[in-house]
Amino acid sequence: MEKVIKFVGKDPLLKSKFKFRFSTVEEYFSALEEARGRMGIEWTTYEDDFYPYMGQYAESYWVGYFSSRPAFKGFIRGFSGLTQTAETLVGMDNLRQHTS
């Protein structure tokens, strides 16, 4: 993240369009809630029997208070990785488009 902040900080055009900073989880969720209210967005709620969690180590993950479906747990773990990769690529593409 520090490399992205430095990269954006060096480019006057990007610096005027984006603001990057470190923050706490509480500040992040407060900003999301403020933006939600300002934009009139309703959060959807998922109320099924699993709660995806990826731990700090490669094979430490847990999905579910009451679930014992190992294939589904593996699917969630794999999908989480793909989702993170897609989000990173979209962010990098947005930065690339704004630097051209």
Order of alpha helices (4+ residues) and beta strands (2+ residues): alpha-alpha-alpha-beta-beta-alpha
